[in-house]
Amino acid sequence: MSNDAALTLSAEQAEAILLERLCGRVRDLRVFLRAEGAVLRGVAANYYGKQMAQHLAAAGAAHALERAIVYGQRSRRL
């Protein structure tokens, strides 16, 4: 995904792309787009799922990315 394409994506479109590429590695994934950057929220079963979500989002992000994905058995509500 190019930076130009990322600028035109809605939060819902970004969520759909990430969910498709993550194959269930992150539950309750939400993407929020703000003027200062994008926010990812969700719950990953392990660190790999969290890293993969962040990497995929950063690869397509045109601006700052806030990461709020938790992982592990005892995940807290965000």
C-alpha positions as YAML, in Angstrom:
chain: A
units: angstrom
residues:
- id: 1
  name: MET
  ca: [0.00, 0.00, 0.00]
- id: 2
  name: SER
  ca: [1.49, 3.34, -0.96]
- id: 3
  name: ASN
  ca: [1.42, 6.44, 1.22]
- id: 4
  name: ASP
  ca: [-1.00, 8.06, -1.24]
- id: 5
  name: ALA
  ca: [-3.43, 5.15, -0.85]
- id: 6
  name: ALA
  ca: [-3.13, 5.29, 2.95]
- id: 7
  name: LEU
  ca: [-4.19, 8.93, 2.95]
- id: 8
  name: THR
  ca: [-7.49, 8.05, 1.29]
- id: 9
  name: LEU
  ca: [-8.41, 5.02, 3.42]
- id: 10
  name: SER
  ca: [-11.16, 5.31, 6.00]
- id: 11
  name: ALA
  ca: [-10.75, 3.70, 9.43]
- id: 12
  name: GLU
  ca: [-13.19, 0.97, 8.37]
- id: 13
  name: GLN
  ca: [-11.22, 0.22, 5.21]
- id: 14
  name: ALA
  ca: [-7.95, 0.08, 7.15]
- id: 15
  name: GLU
  ca: [-9.55, -2.29, 9.69]
- id: 16
  name: ALA
  ca: [-10.83, -4.57, 6.93]
- id: 17
  name: ILE
  ca: [-7.41, -4.77, 5.27]
- id: 18
  name: LEU
  ca: [-5.62, -5.47, 8.55]
- id: 19
  name: LEU
  ca: [-8.17, -8.09, 9.65]
- id: 20
  name: GLU
  ca: [-7.85, -9.89, 6.32]
- id: 21
  name: ARG
  ca: [-4.06, -9.94, 6.47]
- id: 22
  name: LEU
  ca: [-3.83, -10.85, 10.16]
- id: 23
  name: CYS
  ca: [-5.93, -14.02, 9.80]
- id: 24
  name: GLY
  ca: [-7.42, -13.82, 13.29]
- id: 25
  name: ARG
  ca: [-4.19, -13.02, 15.14]
- id: 26
  name: VAL
  ca: [-5.75, -9.90, 16.73]
- id: 27
  name: ARG
  ca: [-9.23, -9.88, 18.28]
- id: 28
  name: ASP
  ca: [-11.42, -6.82, 18.61]
- id: 29
  name: LEU
  ca: [-9.16, -4.85, 16.26]
- id: 30
  name: ARG
  ca: [-10.19, -1.22, 15.86]
- id: 31
  name: VAL
  ca: [-8.48, 1.52, 13.88]
- id: 32
  name: PHE
  ca: [-9.04, 5.16, 14.75]
- id: 33
  name: LEU
  ca: [-7.74, 7.91, 12.46]
- id: 34
  name: ARG
  ca: [-6.87, 11.21, 14.10]
- id: 35
  name: ALA
  ca: [-5.15, 14.35, 12.89]
- id: 36
  name: GLU
  ca: [-1.97, 13.40, 14.77]
- id: 37
  name: GLY
  ca: [-1.95, 9.81, 13.52]
- id: 38
  name: ALA
  ca: [-3.64, 6.42, 13.59]
- id: 39
  name: VAL
  ca: [-4.48, 4.40, 16.69]
- id: 40
  name: LEU
  ca: [-4.64, 0.59, 16.68]
- id: 41
  name: ARG
  ca: [-6.54, -1.16, 19.48]
- id: 42
  name: GLY
  ca: [-7.12, -4.84, 19.97]
- id: 43
  name: VAL
  ca: [-6.05, -8.01, 21.74]
- id: 44
  name: ALA
  ca: [-3.42, -10.38, 20.36]
- id: 45
  name: ALA
  ca: [-2.83, -13.87, 21.74]
- id: 46
  name: ASN
  ca: [0.93, -13.37, 21.53]
- id: 47
  name: TYR
  ca: [3.65, -10.85, 20.83]
- id: 48
  name: TYR
  ca: [4.00, -12.00, 17.23]
- id: 49
  name: GLY
  ca: [0.39, -11.06, 16.44]
- id: 50
  name: LYS
  ca: [0.88, -7.64, 18.00]
- id: 51
  name: GLN
  ca: [4.09, -7.03, 16.06]
- id: 52
  name: MET
  ca: [2.53, -8.20, 12.81]
- id: 53
  name: ALA
  ca: [-0.43, -5.82, 13.20]
- id: 54
  name: GLN
  ca: [1.87, -2.91, 13.94]
- id: 55
  name: HIS
  ca: [4.17, -3.75, 11.04]
- id: 56
  name: LEU
  ca: [1.32, -4.05, 8.55]
- id: 57
  name: ALA
  ca: [-0.24, -0.80, 9.73]
- id: 58
  name: ALA
  ca: [3.06, 1.07, 9.72]
- id: 59
  name: ALA
  ca: [3.84, -0.17, 6.21]
- id: 60
  name: GLY
  ca: [0.71, 1.53, 4.95]
- id: 61
  name: ALA
  ca: [0.60, 4.51, 7.30]
- id: 62
  name: ALA
  ca: [1.33, 7.98, 6.05]
- id: 63
  name: HIS
  ca: [1.50, 9.44, 9.54]
- id: 64
  name: ALA
  ca: [2.25, 8.58, 13.17]
- id: 65
  name: LEU
  ca: [0.84, 5.35, 14.59]
- id: 66
  name: GLU
  ca: [-0.21, 4.84, 18.19]
- id: 67
  name: ARG
  ca: [-0.22, 1.20, 19.23]
- id: 68
  name: ALA
  ca: [-2.59, -0.01, 21.89]
- id: 69
  name: ILE
  ca: [-2.70, -3.74, 21.19]
- id: 70
  name: VAL
  ca: [-2.25, -5.93, 24.22]
- id: 71
  name: TYR
  ca: [-1.21, -9.57, 24.20]
- id: 72
  name: GLY
  ca: [-1.13, -12.54, 26.51]
- id: 73
  name: GLN
  ca: [-3.60, -14.46, 28.65]
- id: 74
  name: ARG
  ca: [-4.43, -11.63, 31.03]
- id: 75
  name: SER
  ca: [-5.21, -8.82, 28.61]
- id: 76
  name: ARG
  ca: [-6.82, -5.75, 30.08]
- id: 77
  name: ARG
  ca: [-9.71, -3.83, 28.61]
- id: 78
  name: LEU
  ca: [-8.63, -0.69, 26.72]
...
